[in-house]
Amino acid sequence: MRFLLFLFILFVPLLGCQSNRKAIKAERKAEKVKKDQEREAQQVYEAGLDRHLSLQTSNTQERMKQNRQKSEQWLKPKKRDPFYKRWFKNRRR
């Protein structure tokens, strides 16, 4: 009798975990679907940008390209010097 009680106590928590696995699986599937939708939306957006660019004249296309390069340069994260270089840098005052 003790042995059966021991087995019952041992395996009851394992049976309860089955529903959690299903929930985790459903979450992963939902995340995958969401990621796929975001990827498709990004592709549609980029296709729209390409189409918009192709409708412009060559001069306008060149200006748009230059502006895009400048904006990417400004938005790119700046790399900071390591702390030891900042500490011992000659500063003009």
Secondary structure, 3 states (H helix, E strand, C coil): CHHHHHHHHHHHHHHHHHHHHHHHHHHHHHHHHHHHHHHHHHHHHHHHHHHHHHCCCHHHHHHHHHHHHHHHHHHCCCCCCCHHHHHCCCCCC
